[in-house]
Amino acid sequence: MDILQNLVHMTGQRDHLRLEFSVLSTLLQLPHVTQVRALEIHPFEGQPWVRPRTWLQDGQLVNTDIDFLHDPQRKPLSTLPTLNAGMLRKQERIAITTADGLHILWLPVWMREQARVCIEITQSAEFSTHDLDILLAIFQVYQNYQSLLDYSERDALTGLLNRKTFDEHLHRFSNSTKAENMTEIQPWLAVIDIDHFKQVNDRYGHLFGDEVLILVANLLRSNFGSQHRVFRFGGEEFVILLQPMSLSAVSEALEHFRQAVQDYEFPQIGKITVSLGFSGAHMRSPSPTELLSQADEALYYAKENGRNRVCHYETLQALGVLKKQEQITHDDVELF
Ligand SMILES: Nc1nc2c(ncn2[C@@H]2O[C@H](COP(=O)(O)OP(=O)(O)OP(=O)(O)O)[C@@H](O)[C@H]2O)c(=O)[nH]1
């Protein structure tokens, strides 16, 4: 009955992290389970890394508040060779018995051919068929619910994160930037807008316009998808929340993307360009709303000064070329 109540609680969650807490506490109700953890898997410098994100400590489930790149607990996935090999084979479950007699079951959460999270369950007794039946049923409910949540967070056309989730990500992002005490290395927010996109629709029709949006989203994903957060923000506008890096690194990454779009041959249409504006989220940063409007001001400047370029808000400000633009609003939607 406790398990049923837990399942009811689990499916009442509207947030990935709360859902994770909920599944772990449900699993902890099972008689032989001694430890549960949610492991986060992240690509970094060309290989997958892993770290515990949620675990049981002194009888309480705790969740890390450190971002992945700064977490001292992260390590290459290859240091867990059985898990690593199982993940490479895209296995649905991976089990080992450790030298000290513990039985560990790993259940990667596969979504769109990728697993970013893996549930780890440890027992002192071997997993019986009965244990497995119950564990896997709970996990299945969790996984189904996780993909429903994921679906509701994505833009239907491009598969990028949608605007609805942006507030929450920006809030987390701005909280994590407060913890940063660095000046040179900082997180960034970039706004990207396709140039003269109306002409694409007018000349070739909406279906071709939609295809351009999908292809630009694919380029964004391949350039920024693994470490940063990419959103489709409105019609032909995208936003990226970029992990901490230096000004020269972020300029290079954004410039690389701008060039990639310029070089891309869009079927039937040929060449398309994008304009980008970005701003740093350092400690002195104003509110998230202002951060967004700073990046927007830089984008506006890029549009006014030839398009197909990347503009940095703080540099433009230091040069004194930005006029205060009260008229910059995000289309017709109120964000905050
Ligand atoms: N095909 C398609 N078009 C869209 C979608 N959402 C918005 N648009 C179109 O995007 C165009 C945006 O045009 P504008 O904001 O006027 O600007 P622009 O032509 O891109 O020009 P600049 O931004 O000034 O370079 C409009 O024609 C919208 O109809 C969509 O989901 N699909």
The ligand as an ORCA input file, in Angstrom:
! r2SCAN-3c Opt
* xyz 0 1
  N       7.486     29.092    -41.100
  C       7.339     29.640    -39.893
  N       7.423     30.989    -39.776
  C       7.280     31.534    -38.554
  C       7.060     30.755    -37.410
  N       6.976     31.586    -36.332
  C       7.140     32.848    -36.812
  N       7.345     32.819    -38.145
  C       7.560     33.941    -39.066
  O       8.798     34.569    -38.766
  C       8.791     35.852    -39.398
  C       9.504     36.829    -38.496
  O       9.756     37.948    -39.243
  P      10.234     39.344    -38.638
  O      10.235     39.276    -37.128
  O       9.438     40.425    -39.287
  O      11.706     39.512    -39.031
  P      12.640     38.933    -40.166
  O      11.981     38.857    -41.490
  O      13.217     37.640    -39.658
  O      13.756     40.022    -40.289
  P      14.896     40.446    -39.286
  O      14.696     39.718    -37.971
  O      14.733     41.919    -39.142
  O      16.172     40.067    -39.943
  C       7.314     36.202    -39.632
  O       7.082     36.144    -41.028
  C       6.557     35.055    -38.946
  O       5.366     34.723    -39.648
  C       6.968     29.323    -37.576
  O       6.771     28.558    -36.617
  N       7.118     28.822    -38.818
*
